[in-house]
Amino acid sequence: MPKVERLPSGSYRIRFTDPWGRRAVITRKTAADTRATYRRALGDMARGEYVDVRKGRQTVGSWADEW
C-alpha cells in the first residue's frame, strides 16, 4: 500500500498509479478514510469497475459527441 501523507492543510492523501498508467490522488480528511477509499479503488480496479474521476469533468455534450 502506498504511504499516506499528511498535508499542510491537515488532510491526508495517497498517490497511486491507475489502470491506465497515470498518477492518481485520493485526498480525505482522515488517514483512515483515505486508506478505506484507496482500498475501494483497488477493489474496483481488480473487478474492472474503476472509474477515472477526471472523466467526470467532461460535459454531456462532448461525451455525446464521442459516443
C-alpha positions as CSV (number, residue, x, y, z in Angstrom):
1,M,0.0,0.0,0.0
2,P,1.3,3.5,-0.8
3,K,2.2,5.7,2.0
4,V,-0.4,8.0,3.4
5,E,0.9,11.6,3.5
6,R,-0.3,14.4,5.8
7,L,-0.7,17.7,4.0
8,P,-0.1,21.1,5.5
9,S,-3.9,21.7,5.3
10,G,-4.4,18.7,7.8
11,S,-5.9,16.4,5.1
12,Y,-4.3,13.1,4.1
13,R,-3.5,11.8,0.6
14,I,-2.4,8.7,-1.2
15,R,-0.8,8.8,-4.6
16,F,-1.0,5.8,-6.8
17,T,-1.0,4.7,-10.5
18,D,-4.3,4.0,-12.1
19,P,-5.0,1.1,-14.6
20,W,-4.1,3.4,-17.5
21,G,-0.6,4.2,-16.0
22,R,-1.5,7.7,-14.9
23,R,-0.8,9.1,-11.4
24,A,-4.0,9.4,-9.3
25,V,-4.5,11.0,-5.9
26,I,-7.0,10.4,-3.2
27,T,-7.4,13.1,-0.5
28,R,-9.6,12.9,2.5
29,K,-9.9,14.5,6.0
30,T,-8.6,11.4,7.9
31,A,-5.9,8.9,7.3
32,A,-8.4,6.0,7.9
33,D,-10.9,7.4,5.4
34,T,-8.0,7.9,2.9
35,R,-6.9,4.3,3.3
36,A,-10.5,3.0,3.0
37,T,-11.1,5.0,-0.2
38,Y,-7.9,3.6,-1.6
39,R,-8.9,0.0,-0.8
40,R,-12.2,0.6,-2.5
41,A,-10.4,1.9,-5.6
42,L,-8.2,-1.2,-5.6
43,G,-11.2,-3.5,-5.4
44,D,-12.8,-1.5,-8.3
45,M,-9.6,-1.9,-10.3
46,A,-9.5,-5.7,-9.7
47,R,-13.1,-6.0,-10.8
48,G,-12.6,-3.8,-13.8
49,E,-15.1,-1.2,-12.5
50,Y,-12.6,1.6,-11.7
51,V,-13.8,5.0,-13.0
52,D,-11.4,7.8,-13.6
53,V,-12.9,10.7,-11.7
54,R,-11.3,13.1,-14.1
55,K,-13.6,11.8,-16.8
56,G,-16.4,13.2,-14.6
57,R,-15.3,16.7,-15.7
58,Q,-16.4,16.0,-19.2
59,T,-19.6,17.8,-20.4
60,V,-22.6,15.8,-21.6
61,G,-22.3,17.4,-25.0
62,S,-18.7,16.3,-25.5
63,W,-19.5,12.9,-24.2
64,A,-22.4,12.5,-26.6
65,D,-20.1,13.6,-29.5
66,E,-17.6,10.9,-28.5
67,W,-20.3,8.3,-28.1
